[in-house]
Amino acid sequence: MKTNNLLASLLAAAWAVLSTAAFGQWANSSSMYQSVAVGRFPIPLTSDGANIWAGNFGDSTVTKIRASDGVVQGTFAAGAFPLSLAFDGANIWVVNDENTDTITKIRASDGATLATYSPAPGK
């Protein structure tokens, strides 16, 4: 699947950057790249410093991947069609599809959904 190949390339690049930061050297060896299975249509990515988070648009989930070795730490419900991800130091914030107009707050340590917010009426 082209989407999964794109994600694999993005994750490899992100892993190389995180590895460089962690080890103080350029991580440019092709042997360091690996594929990671996540959900359908992974569009947004973010990092919490130790993990890479992929928003799976087609599954309405997010997948947490340990950056040091690419091991999937879990896949968690994220609200309808995640379009954007952000990390605030403790939580992953998921901006969901414009038709649902919601933002989901997920605790980064364990993937628990803490809240889902909707805009005020009349936005």
Disulfide bonds with the S-S distance in Angstrom:
none
